[in-house]
Amino acid sequence: MNTLRTALLVTVVAAGSMTLTGCTAAEPIELGSDSIVLDVRTDAEFAAGHLDGAVNLDLSGGDLASAIPTLDPGAEYVVYCKSGNRSSQATAMLEQAGMEVTDAGSMQQASEATGLEIVR
């Protein structure tokens, strides 16, 4: 199993199933055992605070683009950033790669939508 997916599975399973009403989602999305929350901000932004259990893949630094070939194509991805701009770009990249993805917008929007706590 992909280590990226494994790290988040522990968090999602521990938290149980949650409902996501992401900023661009027309319908609520169930966060389950195959959901991976991606923070596409810089390492420094991530270190200053991020959603509990999120995986950091910096869009601007190229981390997300480099990781796409190793991501689980069967997982559901929920993406957020600082304002929603980078998450929108990351969503487009992941969709082009054939991934199922929801743009959750900003970190605050993503926290409210998923119920995941912001940890510092």
N, C-alpha and C positions, 0 to 999 in steps of 0.2 A: 504494500500500500504506500502511496505517496506520503512522504513525511509531512508535507504542508497540510494535507488533508487529515492525517493522523493527529497532528497537534490541535486542530480545531475540533475534531470529533470528540475529543475528551471534554472540551468546554461545552459543546452543544449537548452532549449526552448528559453531562452533570447538571446543566441548566434545564433540561427537558425541552419539549417542543414549544416554540414560540410563534407568534404571528407577526409578520412583517407587512407594513403598509407603506413601503418605500415611497420616496417623493415622486418617482416616475411610474410607479406601479398602479395600474387601474384597479386591480383586485388585490386583496391581502395575499401574501405569500407565506407559506408555512416554512419556518426554519427547522430543518430536520437533520438527521444524521449525515446527509450528504451536502449540507450547506457549509460554505467557507466564506468568512467575512474578510474582505481585503481592504486594507488601508493603503491608498496609493500616494500618500504624502511622503515627504522626505524623512530620512532617519531621525533628524533632529525634531521634526514635528511629532513624529510617532513617539519619541522618547518623552516629550513634554506632556503627552496624554493621548490615549487611544481607547477604542472599545475593547472591553475585556474579551480575550480570545482571538482578537483580530491578528491577521498576518500582514506584515508590512512588505509591500513590493512597490518601491518608489517609481512612479510613472516617469517623472522628469529625469531621473538618473538612469533610466533604461532597465531597471530591475524587472518591471512587469513584462516588457517585451522579451527579455532574456528567459523569463520563467515560463512563458506561454507553452512551449513545447513539453514542459514537464508537468503542467497542471493536469488534473484529473478531468477528462472530458465528460465524465458522468456526474460530476458534482454540480451543485447550484452555487453560483457566486453572488455575493452581495458586496457592492463596492461603495466606498465613501472616501471623501477627502476633506479639505477645509471649507470650501464654499460650494462645491458641486461641479466646478469646471473640470478638474482633473478626473473626477469620477465619471463624468460624461464621456471624456476621451477614452478612459480605460474601458468603459462599457462597450464602446464602439470597437475597440481592439479585440476584446474578448468575444464579442458577437461575431466578428469577422473570422475568428479562429474556431467558430462553431460551438462556443460555450453558452450555457444558459446563465444569464446574468441579470441582476437587478441593480439599477443605479439608486442608491439610498441617499445621494446628495451629500450634504455636509455631515461632519461628525455628530453634531447636535441632532440633526434630523435623523440620522441613522440610529443614534442612541434611543431617541423617542420611539422610532418605528419598530425597533427590534427588542427594546427593553434591556439591551446590554448596557452595563454601567461603563462610564468613562473612568479609566484608571490612570493614575499618574505615577 
